[in-house]
Amino acid sequence: MRDGMLAGLGVVFTGQEATVRTDEPGLANWLTVQGVPASMFEGVLSGREPAPSRAVAVPLDHGRLPSRRVLRDIFSRSSVLWIPLASLSTDPQVSRYGLEKFSEIDIRGCVAANRRIISQLRLARAEVHMTGPGTDLTIRLPEQLRLSSRTRPELLPDEHSTIGNYFEVAMSPTDPAGRVDTDLTVSGKLRTDSVLVARHRELTGARAGRFGAAAELAEKMRKCCPLYAWIRGNRFVDGFGPFTAGIHAASGPEYRGAVTEVAVGTGVLSADRVDWSLNCLLNEGAAGVRLGWATV
């Protein structure tokens, strides 16, 4: 694990040493034992230590940290790779699994794959087809395509990026208010091998309280995978059976099964080493097509 992780960080930080910062003492100790430099956020947050020039931020519980804006200010002069494992799970065992998966990812290979996929999407005239075992999707593309992905592996001296941007190319056919984009549409059949649920750290109010129920629902769905879902005009219309009511309850009435994200994973993790039963951020980037709907 150590060699793979340090190799990946060497690519991101152009061969210069970076330290992992976390809010979980057990994770910091585990990384240190593995030979990966790691320490707690607390020293920097308290002002006892200066912010490092290069850092890998691995939060496990957003409630133990200040707001994203405050953290951005504190690390404003640092290069930071964010691995926000807390968005999906606070379980220390899941976090260890996630960092082990990170150590297996070829960062340069991911970014090169991102560039190839972006080029293919931009060269496509009107639509693209994504097919595989149990999957046959047609994506109609707008004239102006907006994509989220990294095309350069190295971070600049004061640049911040999340790990997710490294191992996927993402498009969004629905805006944050639930309005469906009629220019970018997804239709067809999708084989679902895993179901993940993420929580936005800045979310407040009634929706913030839905994460527990959504996580329980996702766990039940993972046990029933593979599932086969049908999408028509950016909305899931069939395939989730007894889980449908729970999905709508977690999403909220404004979404009504709307697809909020279409992504192609480029993490290329070895299939026999991916634990699909875990709600883990690093599983998002495993190679394949990922469709998202709004929950929390």
Sequence and secondary structure as in RCSB ss.txt:
>XXXX:A:sequence
MRDGMLAGLGVVFTGQEATVRTDEPGLANWLTVQGVPASMFEGVLSGREPAPSRAVAVPLDHGRLPSRRVLRDIF
SRSSVLWIPLASLSTDPQVSRYGLEKFSEIDIRGCVAANRRIISQLRLARAEVHMTGPGTDLTIRLPEQLRLSSR
TRPELLPDEHSTIGNYFEVAMSPTDPAGRVDTDLTVSGKLRTDSVLVARHRELTGARAGRFGAAAELAEKMRKCC
PLYAWIRGNRFVDGFGPFTAGIHAASGPEYRGAVTEVAVGTGVLSADRVDWSLNCLLNEGAAGVRLGWATV
>XXXX:A:secstr
 HHHHHHHHHHHTTT   EEEES HHHHHHHHHHT  EEETHHHHTTSS   SEEEEE S GGGS  HHHHHHHT
TTSEEEE  GGGT   HHHHHHHHHHHHH  HHHHHHHHHHHHHHHHH SSEEEEEETTEEEEEE  SS   B  
S  S  TT EEEGGGTSEEEE SB TT  B SSSEEEEEEEES       TT  SGGGGGHHHHHHHHHHHHHH 
SEEEEEETTEEEES GGGHHHHHHHH TTTTTBEEEEEEE     GGG  TTS  HHHHTSSEEEEEE   
